[in-house]
Amino acid sequence: MPNIKSAKKRVLVSEARNARNKAERSALKTAIKKFEAAAVEGNRTEAEGAYKVAVKSIDKASAKGLLHKNNAAHKKSALTLKLNSIG
Protein backbone atom coordinates (compact mmCIF):
# COMPACT_ATOMS: atom_id res chain seq x y z
CA MET A 1 0.00 0.00 0.00
CA PRO A 2 1.39 3.44 -0.90
CA ASN A 3 2.26 6.00 1.75
CA ILE A 4 1.79 9.18 -0.27
CA LYS A 5 -1.71 10.63 -0.29
CA SER A 6 -1.88 11.12 -4.07
CA ALA A 7 -0.64 7.57 -4.67
CA LYS A 8 -3.36 6.23 -2.35
CA LYS A 9 -5.96 8.13 -4.36
CA ARG A 10 -4.55 6.77 -7.64
CA VAL A 11 -4.94 3.23 -6.30
CA LEU A 12 -8.59 3.86 -5.40
CA VAL A 13 -9.36 5.57 -8.71
CA SER A 14 -7.68 2.85 -10.76
CA GLU A 15 -9.61 0.13 -8.88
CA ALA A 16 -12.89 1.91 -9.59
CA ARG A 17 -12.04 2.33 -13.28
CA ASN A 18 -10.88 -1.26 -13.51
CA ALA A 19 -14.21 -2.48 -12.10
CA ARG A 20 -16.19 -0.24 -14.45
CA ASN A 21 -14.20 -1.34 -17.51
CA LYS A 22 -14.57 -4.99 -16.53
CA ALA A 23 -18.35 -4.63 -16.22
CA GLU A 24 -18.65 -2.83 -19.56
CA ARG A 25 -16.43 -5.37 -21.31
CA SER A 26 -18.54 -8.19 -19.86
CA ALA A 27 -21.77 -6.52 -21.04
CA LEU A 28 -20.26 -6.14 -24.52
CA LYS A 29 -19.34 -9.82 -24.67
CA THR A 30 -22.82 -10.79 -23.47
CA ALA A 31 -24.49 -8.71 -26.20
CA ILE A 32 -22.31 -10.30 -28.87
CA LYS A 33 -22.98 -13.81 -27.52
CA LYS A 34 -26.75 -13.19 -27.55
CA PHE A 35 -26.51 -12.24 -31.23
CA GLU A 36 -24.36 -15.29 -31.97
CA ALA A 37 -26.92 -17.56 -30.27
CA ALA A 38 -29.79 -16.05 -32.25
CA ALA A 39 -27.80 -16.34 -35.49
CA VAL A 40 -26.96 -20.01 -34.87
CA GLU A 41 -30.61 -20.67 -34.06
CA GLY A 42 -31.57 -19.11 -37.40
CA ASN A 43 -34.19 -16.79 -35.92
CA ARG A 44 -33.95 -13.72 -38.20
CA THR A 45 -36.16 -11.35 -36.19
CA GLU A 46 -34.50 -12.17 -32.88
CA ALA A 47 -31.07 -11.90 -34.51
CA GLU A 48 -31.89 -8.45 -35.91
CA GLY A 49 -32.85 -7.18 -32.47
CA ALA A 50 -29.73 -8.65 -30.89
CA TYR A 51 -27.66 -7.23 -33.75
CA LYS A 52 -28.82 -3.68 -33.03
CA VAL A 53 -28.00 -4.05 -29.33
CA ALA A 54 -24.59 -5.58 -30.07
CA VAL A 55 -23.61 -2.89 -32.59
CA LYS A 56 -24.69 -0.15 -30.18
CA SER A 57 -22.64 -1.66 -27.36
CA ILE A 58 -19.61 -2.04 -29.67
CA ASP A 59 -19.90 1.64 -30.63
CA LYS A 60 -20.13 2.66 -26.98
CA ALA A 61 -17.10 0.55 -26.07
CA SER A 62 -15.14 2.09 -28.92
CA ALA A 63 -16.11 5.63 -27.87
CA LYS A 64 -15.03 4.94 -24.28
CA GLY A 65 -11.70 3.46 -25.32
CA LEU A 66 -12.43 -0.16 -24.39
CA LEU A 67 -11.97 -1.17 -28.03
CA HIS A 68 -9.76 0.29 -30.74
CA LYS A 69 -11.82 1.81 -33.55
CA ASN A 70 -10.48 -0.69 -36.10
CA ASN A 71 -11.27 -3.60 -33.78
CA ALA A 72 -14.81 -2.25 -33.35
CA ALA A 73 -15.21 -1.94 -37.12
CA HIS A 74 -13.95 -5.51 -37.56
CA LYS A 75 -16.43 -6.86 -34.99
CA LYS A 76 -19.36 -4.95 -36.55
CA SER A 77 -18.42 -6.17 -40.01
CA ALA A 78 -18.31 -9.79 -38.83
CA LEU A 79 -21.72 -9.42 -37.15
CA THR A 80 -23.20 -7.87 -40.29
CA LEU A 81 -21.90 -10.72 -42.47
CA LYS A 82 -23.43 -13.26 -40.07
CA LEU A 83 -26.76 -11.42 -40.05
CA ASN A 84 -26.85 -11.27 -43.85
CA SER A 85 -26.07 -15.00 -44.13
CA ILE A 86 -29.19 -15.89 -42.13
CA GLY A 87 -31.98 -16.99 -44.47
C-alpha positions in Angstrom: 0.0 0.0 0.0 1.4 3.4 -0.9 2.3 6.0 1.7 1.8 9.2 -0.3 -1.7 10.6 -0.3 -1.9 11.1 -4.1 -0.6 7.6 -4.7 -3.4 6.2 -2.3 -6.0 8.1 -4.4 -4.5 6.8 -7.6 -4.9 3.2 -6.3 -8.6 3.9 -5.4 -9.4 5.6 -8.7 -7.7 2.9 -10.8 -9.6 0.1 -8.9 -12.9 1.9 -9.6 -12.0 2.3 -13.3 -10.9 -1.3 -13.5 -14.2 -2.5 -12.1 -16.2 -0.2 -14.5 -14.2 -1.3 -17.5 -14.6 -5.0 -16.5 -18.3 -4.6 -16.2 -18.7 -2.8 -19.6 -16.4 -5.4 -21.3 -18.5 -8.2 -19.9 -21.8 -6.5 -21.0 -20.3 -6.1 -24.5 -19.3 -9.8 -24.7 -22.8 -10.8 -23.5 -24.5 -8.7 -26.2 -22.3 -10.3 -28.9 -23.0 -13.8 -27.5 -26.7 -13.2 -27.6 -26.5 -12.2 -31.2 -24.4 -15.3 -32.0 -26.9 -17.6 -30.3 -29.8 -16.0 -32.3 -27.8 -16.3 -35.5 -27.0 -20.0 -34.9 -30.6 -20.7 -34.1 -31.6 -19.1 -37.4 -34.2 -16.8 -35.9 -33.9 -13.7 -38.2 -36.2 -11.3 -36.2 -34.5 -12.2 -32.9 -31.1 -11.9 -34.5 -31.9 -8.5 -35.9 -32.9 -7.2 -32.5 -29.7 -8.6 -30.9 -27.7 -7.2 -33.8 -28.8 -3.7 -33.0 -28.0 -4.1 -29.3 -24.6 -5.6 -30.1 -23.6 -2.9 -32.6 -24.7 -0.1 -30.2 -22.6 -1.7 -27.4 -19.6 -2.0 -29.7 -19.9 1.6 -30.6 -20.1 2.7 -27.0 -17.1 0.5 -26.1 -15.1 2.1 -28.9 -16.1 5.6 -27.9 -15.0 4.9 -24.3 -11.7 3.5 -25.3 -12.4 -0.2 -24.4 -12.0 -1.2 -28.0 -9.8 0.3 -30.7 -11.8 1.8 -33.6 -10.5 -0.7 -36.1 -11.3 -3.6 -33.8 -14.8 -2.2 -33.3 -15.2 -1.9 -37.1 -14.0 -5.5 -37.6 -16.4 -6.9 -35.0 -19.4 -5.0 -36.5 -18.4 -6.2 -40.0 -18.3 -9.8 -38.8 -21.7 -9.4 -37.1 -23.2 -7.9 -40.3 -21.9 -10.7 -42.5 -23.4 -13.3 -40.1 -26.8 -11.4 -40.0 -26.8 -11.3 -43.9 -26.1 -15.0 -44.1 -29.2 -15.9 -42.1 -32.0 -17.0 -44.5 
